[in-house]
Each structure stands twice: as structure tokens, then as C-alpha cells.
Amino acid sequence: MKQLTLFWHRRDLRISDNAGLFKALKNGTNVQPVFIFDTQILKHLPKGDQRVLFIHQTVSELAAAYQQIGVSLWVFHGNPLELIPALVKEHQIQHVFCNRDYEPEAIARDKAVYEKLKELNCTFSGSKDQVIFEKEEVVKPDGNPYSVYTPYMKRWKENLTDFHLKAYPVEKYAGNFHQDEKAKKPIPSLAAMGFSEVQTQDFPSVQIPSSIISNYQNTRDIPAINGTTRLSVHLRFGTISIRELVKASLSNEKFLNELIWRDFYQMILYWYPNTIHNAFKSEYDRIEWEFDEHLFQAWCEGKTGYPLVDAGMRELNETGHMHNRVRMVVASFLCKHLLHDWRLGERYFAEKLLDFELASNVGGWQWAAGCGVDAAPYFRVFNPTSQQEKFDPKFEYIKKWVPEFGSDTYPEPVVEHKWARERILERYKRALKPTSE
């Protein structure tokens, strides 16, 4: 019998074009795939979290796909820091493969696993799979990371070759999987893990909509139509290959640039993990934010009196999704109209978004607050009314989510735009004023 090797699925819930899985199989050993419902993550989530339901459905589909080729996916519920070493001991495993994750907590977890496996004389190998370029692959000529998107994007495109988009032919080495029907393990139920099995939100299709990509530049900013791919949740959990999606996007630069933003934010988080809690531009942490529970609740519930903001928040609360153009407007509104700390909005989105990804969420919120990597100055303040006039002129999106709009029951604006804009500009100027020696 060949030596057993583990492949640990995390943010890569697919078999095809999976870098780490391919490398494990090519290693020529008896590869056993595993997935762990991580209690260290799940303990922070509410019982009805739809992302857990999505992952459970996806893992069940992944197990079925493995079953078709005679392979059992081992699924566990627990702490990986305990489970992975325990499996290594039990099965005398000498090599564990996975795909890399760039979030600070994931890096710390993987370092801890690495150290434990090292004590057991087991190798722990990570691969690049969820981004096109990682770490030092797209940096300035002096080796330092880019902190502005446009030069990063240009270098990203200069570095791109056919090799970076080549799919990993997992199927070629499928004979190296561990095939043992006796080793089959049942998937823990959602109920057993303390989560609800009730689906309250629709999960987007994993199919790449070529018609949307081809016309993306004309439809991406219009929230009332189906003009975006909704593939972000699949990129988040790796049910689609980033290489496959980039290949499909080469014909539309606008769409490709959005995928490059994703790589960019992943690398910003990798190089600057402190941005989870602190502004990228540290001087912006001097801004004196305010907190008004009534105003914050009005924003959360979509009752601000600004219809585009309210429509976006209600869409988010009901569906776990919000159109990207509207995300920018509602984020800017919280920070710059209501003078609330961007971290409050980032945390609220983290709880609600089906496609929540830490790097993009933090990056987007800091962009909205003007304190992130964006080159634009702080005085960009979105006017929610003019944004509505430009991108939802017939109130189609608004009427879908705010049916009482135009009636006596719809609230008056919680703040006046001109006054709010002047207030935030004054507040920013005061905070950013150079301190005297």
C-alpha cells in the first residue's frame, strides 16, 4: 500500500484546476482529501448564517463529485490545530498539502499547524491557488509592495503569461487518490454543528455568464439589471478557479480590472495585516468619528431617507448581496454623511455579505473612507441623490427594495447632504493638519 498523503480543502471547494490538489497527486502518493468545519471560525457565527449553509451544500456536492471517481472526502467538525496532527499520527502521514490563505488569522493557523507537523516529521506544503499573483510576484522594481492600484495593475498585466492561466490537470493523476470504500465518513449535519438548515437566500450560479462579461462595461453600474456576474461568492470559497475566470475575462478589460483589484487587496492584506484594524494611511486614524445609535440603526435598516442608500441596505439584509456601485454609495454615506467609523460598516458587511472576503471588504471600506490605498484624496464625497439620478434614474432598483418610497411613510433624510459634506471635509482637514514641531 502506498504512503497516505492528506490534501486539506479550505477556500478551494472543487476538484478541477486545483493547484494544491494537483501537486499532492503528482507527488505520486495515496492522496486522501479532507475538509474541516473549523470550530474556531464557526463559533463566531449566528445559527442562521447562510454562508455556513452554502459551504455545507458545496461540501456535500464536492463529496458527491469525489464519490463519482471512487474517492471518499473525509469531513470533520473541530479545530484543525488538533484534527490535522491527529490524522497525521493515526495514519502515519508524511505530507499534508493545501492552498495558501493570506488572511492574518489563517497565516497564524497555518504556521501553528506547520510547527506541530514538523514535530511529527510531517511536511506541510502550501500552493498558490486563489490569486494569479501572490507575495513578491508583483512588486516595485526595488522589491517593495505597491500601495496604489494603477501601477500594480499595469505591472500585473505585464507579468501575465499563458503559464499563469494554465489549468492544473488534476484528472491526469486521479489514479493517485486514496480509494477505499471502508474509509468513507459521514458529513456532519448542520444541526449537529449548531446551525439552521433553512435556506433564506438564493445562492448564485457558478456558471460563468459570458454575455454579462462581454457587456460588463455597459451594465456594471446599473443596479436594477442583471449586469454583474455574482461570481464573488464562488471566488471566495473556491468553487470556481480564478484562472478559468481570468481566461474568460481577457476580452473585457473592465471586468479583468475588477479581478486585479481582488488580487491587489489580497496582497495589501498580506503585506499590511494591521489594516484590518487600522487605516492604511495612518494619519487618518486621528479622525474624530462620532456614534449615534439612532443614525447607525437607520443606516443598518435602510431608513435614512436617501432611497439609493436604503435600497442597498435592504437588499443586503434580505439577500446577503449588494450591487457594487451601491456598496460604494452606502459606505461613503456611513463614513462621510453620518461621520461613523468605517470599521463599524466593515463589521456589519462582514456579518451580512454572502461573498464576504476580508481583504476586499477592508479595502473597499477604507477606499470609501478615503483612508486606504486609493490615490484619490479624502474630499471625494458621493452625493446619494446624484448617484441615484445617474444610475437608477427611473427608480427601478429603489422601488424594488423601498416600496414605500414616495409615500408619507417614507422617512425624511436623516442628514442634509451639503451640510454633511462640509462637516466631514472640515473634520478631515482638522485631523490631517500637520502637527507642529
Stockholm file with secondary structure:
# STOCKHOLM 1.0

chainA/1-437         MKQLTLFWHRRDLRISDNAGLFKALKNGTNVQPVFIFDTQILKHLPKGDQRVLFIHQTVSELAAAYQQIGVSLWVFHGNPLELIPALVKEHQIQHVFCNRDYEPEAIARDKAVYEKLKELNCTFSGSKDQVIFEKEEVVKPDGNPYSVYTPYMKRWKENLTDFHLKAYPVEKYAGNFHQDEKAKKPIPSLAAMGFSEVQTQDFPSVQIPSSIISNYQNTRDIPAINGTTRLSVHLRFGTISIRELVKASLSNEKFLNELIWRDFYQMILYWYPNTIHNAFKSEYDRIEWEFDEHLFQAWCEGKTGYPLVDAGMRELNETGHMHNRVRMVVASFLCKHLLHDWRLGERYFAEKLLDFELASNVGGWQWAAGCGVDAAPYFRVFNPTSQQEKFDPKFEYIKKWVPEFGSDTYPEPVVEHKWARERILERYKRALKPTSE
#=GR chainA/1-437 SS CCCEEEEEESSCCCSTTCHHHHHHHHTTSEEEEEEEEEHHHHTTSCTTCHHHHHHHHHHHHHHHHHHHTTCCCEEEEECHHHHHHHHHHHHTCCEEEEECCCSHHHHHHHHHHHHHHHHTTCEEEEECCSSSSCGGGSBCTTSCBCCSHHHHHHHHHHHCCHHHHCCCCGGGGGGGBCCCGGGCCCCCCTTTTTCCCCCCSCCCCCSCCHHHHHTHHHHTTCTTSCCSCCCHHHHHHTSSCHHHHHHHHTTCHHHHHHHHHHHHHHHHHHHCGGGGTSCSSGGGGGCCCCCCHHHHHHHHHTCSSCHHHHHHHHHHHHHSCCCHHHHHHHHHIIIIISCCCHHHHHHHHHHHCTTCCHHHHHHHHHHHHTCSSCCSCTTCCCCHHHHHHHHCTTCHHHHHHCTTTTSTTSCCCSSCHHHHHHHHHHHHHHHHSCCCC
#=GC SS_cons         CCCEEEEEESSCCCSTTCHHHHHHHHTTSEEEEEEEEEHHHHTTSCTTCHHHHHHHHHHHHHHHHHHHTTCCCEEEEECHHHHHHHHHHHHTCCEEEEECCCSHHHHHHHHHHHHHHHHTTCEEEEECCSSSSCGGGSBCTTSCBCCSHHHHHHHHHHHCCHHHHCCCCGGGGGGGBCCCGGGCCCCCCTTTTTCCCCCCSCCCCCSCCHHHHHTHHHHTTCTTSCCSCCCHHHHHHTSSCHHHHHHHHTTCHHHHHHHHHHHHHHHHHHHCGGGGTSCSSGGGGGCCCCCCHHHHHHHHHTCSSCHHHHHHHHHHHHHSCCCHHHHHHHHHIIIIISCCCHHHHHHHHHHHCTTCCHHHHHHHHHHHHTCSSCCSCTTCCCCHHHHHHHHCTTCHHHHHHCTTTTSTTSCCCSSCHHHHHHHHHHHHHHHHSCCCC
//
